[in-house]
């Protein structure tokens, strides 16, 4: 019985004459050419996403938005062009970085797109050139001032990737590039004339003719104190130089953060000294303290070297006259036997201060713990976590700089910038930012 059962399977493969026949299993089918490309396209797309480090791309729009807020202006169409230019130049630097480091990555990071062969080096270099050209073209569309900032920004990116990366000047070059990116947004946004701002200030709501006169008087006096040429009818723009000057403090703060992160990143492959993450931790504390404080508006600061005593006195007299006219149009209300001032009796909640403090706390919380861990143990894994946290912390820092400006619409712009952080974290789970 056992022998017959064991031989039974052999009979399935024998013919009538006892010869062994071909098994009845169907032959394997070759993959259809129509179904092969879809399985390769996701791999190729993921390789390019890894090359360009797409999660880090969400840290770019906040530069231009913070630059626009630094000059007390709302984002405009030129600001959007500056953002698009920054995105192109940033991705050009990413592609050029891997092209320049292809030999080093072959030893330290063989899984990167170029050493692994998923992307050809010529394709990465071509992408860097094309993205650089696109970034400069978009900056030109935003105006000559924007192009004048974008050109040195592109030169700094190429100089860093090709020559300065492994030199002591490397972190400073990267910090300069980030600061120039903020100034690009400021230069592109600085296009509205002084007369346009006067018209906006003059649009004060009033219940009668007196209220409208009060708004016009205040706007005219402020225009005289800020720019005497506006009274003469000149509708010239405030000037890119003036806008860049106002945005320099914010650019310096953002550049200091970038300098700290870039210095720490030098030890992410093989580890390094604990001094770099400790210095970054100290820089984070100083930046947090700075951005948590309110920045004085440009209209509140009177530069004695440019403005004489005449506009100052005129502005003071206009304020006194406006206050007197306002009292006539809105007399104080009587409550019993005492006088009560108009308006609410209690001060409203300072939402701007609360937002500044929350964003400053978010910035500190994002970087403090990873920097501390890298200080205690500067191993490659902990150093990479510190670098990733520093890159992610760029977004709350940009939002804090925007809210700190106190410009109109700064709260909304800061919240929109903050909304980019969850998107960056979501994409960071699929593609590494380092």
C-alpha positions in Angstrom: 0.0 0.0 0.0 2.7 2.4 0.9 4.7 1.6 -2.3 1.6 2.1 -4.5 0.8 5.4 -2.8 4.4 6.5 -3.2 4.4 5.7 -6.8 1.1 7.3 -7.5 2.5 10.8 -7.9 5.0 9.5 -10.5 2.2 8.2 -12.7 0.9 11.6 -13.1 4.0 12.5 -15.0 4.2 9.3 -17.2 2.5 8.8 -20.5 0.8 5.7 -21.9 4.2 4.2 -23.0 5.8 4.7 -19.7 7.8 7.6 -20.8 7.9 10.7 -18.6 5.7 13.5 -19.9 6.0 17.2 -19.5 4.3 18.5 -16.4 0.9 20.0 -16.9 1.7 23.3 -15.1 1.3 26.4 -17.3 4.5 28.3 -18.1 5.4 31.4 -16.3 4.2 34.6 -18.0 6.6 37.4 -18.6 5.6 40.8 -17.0 3.7 42.9 -19.4 5.5 46.0 -20.6 2.4 48.0 -19.7 2.6 47.0 -16.1 6.4 47.3 -15.5 6.8 51.2 -15.6 4.3 51.9 -12.9 6.4 49.8 -10.4 9.5 51.8 -11.3 8.0 55.3 -11.4 7.4 55.4 -7.7 11.0 54.4 -7.0 12.3 57.1 -9.3 10.0 59.7 -7.8 11.1 58.7 -4.3 14.7 58.9 -5.4 14.2 62.5 -6.6 12.3 63.3 -3.4 15.2 62.0 -1.4 17.7 63.9 -3.6 15.9 67.2 -3.2 15.0 66.5 0.5 11.3 67.6 0.0 10.5 67.8 3.7 13.0 70.5 4.2 11.3 72.5 1.4 8.6 73.5 3.9 11.1 75.6 5.7 11.5 78.0 2.7 8.3 80.0 2.4 8.6 81.4 5.9 11.7 83.3 4.9 10.0 85.5 2.4 6.9 85.9 4.6 9.1 87.0 7.5 10.9 89.4 5.2 7.6 91.0 4.2 6.6 91.3 7.8 9.9 92.8 8.7 9.1 95.9 6.5 5.6 96.1 8.0 3.9 95.0 4.8 1.4 92.4 3.9 2.4 89.6 1.5 1.6 90.5 -2.1 2.0 88.9 -5.5 5.7 89.8 -5.5 6.1 88.0 -2.2 4.7 84.9 -3.9 7.2 85.2 -6.7 9.9 85.6 -4.1 8.8 82.4 -2.4 8.8 80.5 -5.8 12.3 81.8 -6.5 13.5 80.7 -3.1 12.0 77.2 -3.6 13.9 76.8 -6.9 17.2 78.1 -5.5 16.9 75.9 -2.4 16.3 72.8 -4.4 19.1 73.7 -6.8 21.4 73.7 -3.8 20.1 70.3 -2.7 20.8 68.7 -6.1 24.2 70.4 -6.4 25.1 69.3 -2.9 24.6 65.6 -3.7 26.4 66.0 -7.0 29.4 67.6 -5.3 29.4 65.0 -2.5 28.8 61.9 -4.7 32.3 60.5 -4.0 32.0 61.1 -0.2 28.5 59.7 -0.1 29.7 56.5 -1.9 31.7 55.8 1.3 29.6 57.3 4.1 26.1 57.2 2.6 25.9 54.6 -0.2 22.1 54.5 0.1 21.8 58.1 -1.3 20.3 58.4 -4.8 23.6 59.1 -6.7 25.9 56.5 -5.1 23.1 53.8 -5.4 22.7 54.5 -9.1 19.0 55.5 -8.9 19.8 59.0 -10.3 22.7 59.8 -12.7 25.1 62.5 -11.6 24.6 64.3 -14.9 20.8 64.5 -14.2 21.4 66.0 -10.7 23.8 68.6 -12.1 21.3 69.4 -14.9 18.5 69.8 -12.4 20.7 72.2 -10.3 21.4 74.4 -13.3 17.7 74.4 -14.5 16.4 75.2 -11.0 19.0 78.0 -10.6 17.9 79.6 -13.9 14.2 79.2 -12.9 14.9 80.9 -9.5 16.6 83.8 -11.1 13.9 84.2 -13.7 11.2 84.3 -11.0 13.1 86.8 -9.0 13.4 89.0 -12.1 9.6 88.8 -12.5 9.4 90.2 -8.9 11.4 93.2 -9.8 15.0 94.4 -10.0 15.4 94.7 -6.3 14.5 91.1 -5.9 16.9 90.0 -8.7 19.7 92.0 -7.0 19.3 89.9 -3.9 18.6 86.6 -5.7 21.8 86.8 -7.7 24.2 86.8 -4.7 21.9 84.2 -3.1 22.4 81.9 -6.0 26.2 82.6 -6.0 26.4 81.8 -2.3 24.6 78.5 -2.8 26.9 77.4 -5.6 30.0 78.6 -3.7 29.0 76.7 -0.6 28.3 73.4 -2.4 31.4 73.5 -4.7 34.1 75.2 -2.5 33.2 76.4 0.9 31.3 73.4 2.4 34.4 71.7 4.0 36.1 74.9 5.0 35.7 77.0 8.2 33.7 79.5 6.1 31.1 76.9 5.2 28.6 77.5 8.1 28.9 81.2 7.6 28.1 80.8 3.9 25.0 78.8 4.7 23.9 81.4 7.3 24.4 84.1 4.7 22.3 82.2 2.2 19.4 81.9 4.7 19.6 85.6 5.6 19.6 86.6 1.9 16.5 84.4 1.4 14.7 86.5 4.0 16.0 89.7 2.4 14.7 88.5 -0.9 11.2 88.5 0.4 11.7 92.0 1.9 13.1 93.4 -1.4 10.3 91.9 -3.5 7.6 93.1 -1.2 8.9 96.6 -0.9 6.9 97.9 -3.9 4.0 99.9 -2.4 4.5 103.6 -2.5 4.2 105.9 0.4 1.1 107.5 -1.0 -0.6 104.1 -1.0 0.2 103.7 2.6 -1.1 107.2 3.4 -4.4 106.3 1.6 -4.6 103.2 3.7 -4.1 105.1 6.9 -6.5 107.7 5.8 -9.2 105.1 5.6 -10.2 105.5 9.2 -13.9 104.8 9.9 -15.8 107.8 11.2 -19.4 108.3 12.1 -19.4 111.8 10.7 -17.3 114.3 8.8 -15.2 115.0 12.0 -14.1 111.4 12.2 -13.0 111.4 8.6 -11.0 114.6 9.2 -9.3 113.0 12.2 -8.2 110.1 10.1 -7.0 112.3 7.3 -5.1 114.6 9.7 -3.4 111.7 11.4 -2.4 110.1 8.1 -1.1 113.4 6.6 1.0 114.1 9.7 2.4 110.5 9.8 3.3 110.8 6.1 5.1 114.1 6.8 7.1 112.5 9.6 7.9 109.4 7.7 8.6 110.7 4.2 8.4 114.4 3.4 8.3 113.6 -0.4 4.9 112.1 0.0 3.4 115.5 0.9 4.8 116.9 -2.3 2.9 114.3 -4.3 5.7 111.9 -5.0 4.3 108.3 -5.3 7.7 106.7 -5.2 8.2 103.4 -3.5 9.9 103.3 -0.1 13.0 101.8 -1.8 14.5 98.4 -1.7 17.5 99.7 0.3 15.2 100.9 3.1 13.2 97.7 3.1 16.4 95.6 3.3 17.7 97.8 6.1 14.5 97.2 8.1 14.7 93.4 7.5 18.4 93.1 8.5 17.7 92.3 12.2 15.3 89.5 11.3 17.8 88.2 8.7 20.6 88.2 11.3 18.5 86.2 13.8 17.6 83.6 11.2 21.2 83.4 10.0 22.3 82.8 13.6 20.0 79.8 13.8 21.2 78.5 10.5 24.8 78.9 11.6 24.3 76.8 14.7 22.5 74.0 12.8 25.1 73.9 10.0 27.9 73.7 12.6 26.2 70.8 14.3 25.6 69.0 10.9 29.4 68.7 10.3 29.5 65.8 12.8 26.3 63.9 11.7 28.2 61.3 9.7 31.0 60.4 12.0 30.2 62.2 15.2 32.0 65.2 16.6 32.7 67.4 19.6 30.0 68.2 22.1 31.0 71.9 21.8 29.0 72.4 18.6 25.6 71.2 20.0 26.3 73.0 23.2 26.9 76.2 21.3 23.7 75.6 19.4 21.8 75.1 22.6 23.1 78.5 23.9 22.2 80.2 20.6 18.7 78.7 20.9 18.3 80.2 24.3 19.4 83.6 23.2 17.2 83.6 20.1 14.2 82.5 22.1 14.7 85.4 24.5 15.0 87.8 21.6 12.0 86.7 19.5 9.8 86.6 22.6 10.1 90.4 22.9 8.1 92.9 20.8 10.0 94.6 18.1 9.4 98.4 17.7 7.8 99.3 14.5 9.7 101.5 12.0 7.0 104.1 12.2 7.5 104.4 15.9 11.3 105.1 15.6 12.3 108.6 14.5 15.8 108.8 13.0 17.2 112.1 13.9 19.9 112.0 11.3 17.2 111.9 8.5 14.4 113.9 10.0 14.6 117.3 11.4 12.7 118.9 14.2 10.1 120.3 11.8 8.3 117.1 11.0 8.5 116.0 14.6 6.8 119.2 15.8 4.3 118.9 13.0 3.4 115.4 13.9 3.0 116.2 17.6 0.8 119.2 16.8 -1.3 117.0 14.5 -1.7 114.4 17.2 -2.9 117.0 19.6 -5.3 118.5 17.1 -6.6 115.0 16.2 -7.2 114.2 19.9 -9.1 117.4 20.4 -11.3 116.8 17.4 -11.9 113.3 18.5 -13.1 114.5 21.9 -15.6 116.8 20.2 -16.9 114.1 18.0 -17.0 111.4 20.9 -17.8 113.2 24.2 -17.2 111.1 27.3 -20.3 109.3 28.7 -21.8 110.2 32.0 -22.5 107.5 34.5 -24.2 109.0 37.6 -22.1 111.8 39.0 -18.7 110.8 37.4 -17.3 110.8 33.9 -16.5 107.5 32.2 -14.1 107.3 29.3 -15.4 105.9 26.0 -14.7 102.3 25.0 -14.4 99.2 27.2 -13.4 99.6 30.8 -10.9 96.7 30.7 -7.9 96.3 28.4 -8.3 93.7 25.7 -6.2 90.5 25.7 -2.9 91.0 24.0 -3.1 88.2 21.5 0.0 89.4 19.7 2.1 88.9 22.9 0.6 85.5 23.6 1.3 84.4 20.0 4.9 85.6 20.2 5.5 83.7 23.5 3.8 80.5 22.2 5.9 80.5 19.0 9.1 81.3 20.9 8.3 78.4 23.3 7.6 76.1 20.3 11.0 77.0 18.8 12.9 76.3 22.0 11.0 73.0 22.6 11.8 71.7 19.2 15.5 72.1 19.5 16.4 72.1 23.2 16.1 68.4 24.0 17.9 67.0 20.8 20.7 69.6 21.3 21.1 68.5 24.9 21.3 64.8 24.0 23.9 65.5 21.3 25.9 67.5 23.8 25.9 64.6 26.3 26.6 62.0 23.6 27.8 63.4 20.2 27.3 60.2 18.4 26.2 60.1 14.7 22.5 59.1 15.4 22.0 61.7 18.1 23.8 64.3 16.0 21.5 63.6 13.1 18.5 64.0 15.3 19.8 67.3 16.5 20.3 68.5 12.9 16.8 67.3 12.0 15.3 69.1 14.9 17.2 72.3 14.0 15.8 72.2 10.5 12.3 71.7 11.7 12.7 74.5 14.2 13.2 76.9 11.4 9.5 77.1 10.8 8.5 78.2 14.3 11.4 80.7 14.3 10.1 82.2 11.1 6.6 82.4 12.5 7.9 84.1 15.7 9.9 86.6 13.6 6.7 87.4 11.6 4.6 87.8 14.7 7.3 89.9 16.4 7.2 92.5 13.6 3.7 93.7 14.7 2.8 94.5 11.1 -0.8 94.3 9.9 -1.8 90.8 9.1 1.3 89.4 10.9 -0.8 87.2 13.1 -2.5 85.4 10.1 0.8 85.1 8.3 2.5 83.7 11.4 -0.3 81.1 11.8 0.0 80.1 8.1 3.7 79.7 8.5 3.2 77.5 11.6 0.8 75.3 9.6 3.7 74.2 7.4 5.3 72.4 10.4 2.9 69.4 10.5 3.2 69.0 6.8 7.0 68.9 7.1 6.8 66.4 9.9 4.4 64.2 7.8 6.7 64.1 4.8 9.8 63.6 7.0 8.4 60.2 8.0 8.8 59.1 4.3 11.9 61.0 3.2 14.9 62.0 5.3 15.7 65.7 5.6 19.4 65.1 6.1 
